[in-house]
Amino acid sequence: MYENIEEPVQVGAVFKGTAVKPKWFVWNNKKYTVKGVTYTWHSYEGEARLVNFSVSDGQGLYELSFNQKLLNWKLVRVWLE
């Protein structure tokens, strides 16, 4: 079951050309290392294009969103078992 979080987070990411790939993020003062990106898709929030990522740290699943207009990151959802 997913829990909606909708909180800003710090993310370390690699940018190559127009592509972006998250490597780690900090949530609730804990650093999570992204071990895999399971899915990537685009959406819009008003005029802002969002790049969304489903990522895993090897234990949990998380949904991160990068706002290309505001250049900020958000933890959208967390999968809870």
N, C-alpha and C positions, 0 to 999 in steps of 0.2 A: 504494500500500500504506500502510495506517495503522500508525503506531508509537504504542503506549500510553505515555503520559507520567505521568498521575496525580500532578501536582504542584500545590501551591497557587500562585496567581498574584495579582498586584494587577490590578484591573480598574477602569477608569473607565466608569461607566454612567449612563444617564438613566432615572429612574423617573418614570412618569406614571400616576397611579392605581395599579392593580395590575400594570401592565405594566412590564417592564424591558428595556432595550436596551444591550448593551455597545458602547462607542465605541473603547476601546483596552485593551491589556493589556501587562504587563511579564513577560517570561520570559527567564531567563538574562541578566539585566541589559540586555535590549534591549526597546524599546517598539515594539509593533506597533499600527498604526492599523487599526481595523475599517472596511473600505470597504463591506462588505455582509454581511447576515445571510441565509444561504441556506435555513436551516430551523430551526425552534424546536419543541421537544417537552418534555413533562413525564415524570418518572419518580420513583421513590421509593428512598431508601436508609434502610431501617428505617422510622421514623416521619417522617423528613425528606422534604419534597417538594423535588425538584430541577427547576430550569428549565434545559434544555440548549439550546445554540446551536451551530449549524454556521456558522462565520464565515470570511470571506476578507479578507486584507490586500491583495488584488490580485495576489499572487504565490503564496501558500500557502493551504491549508485547515486549519482548526483547530476542535476541539470544546471549548467552554467549558461549565462547569456551575456554576450558582449554587444553593447550599444555602439554602433559605428559612428553615430553622430556625436554623442556625448563622450565617447571613449571611456566608458566605465563598464564594470562587470557586476553581475548580480547572481547570487545563488537562488535559483528559482524553486527547485524541489529536491527532496531527499527521499530515497526509497527506504522504507522501514519494514522490517520483517516481523 
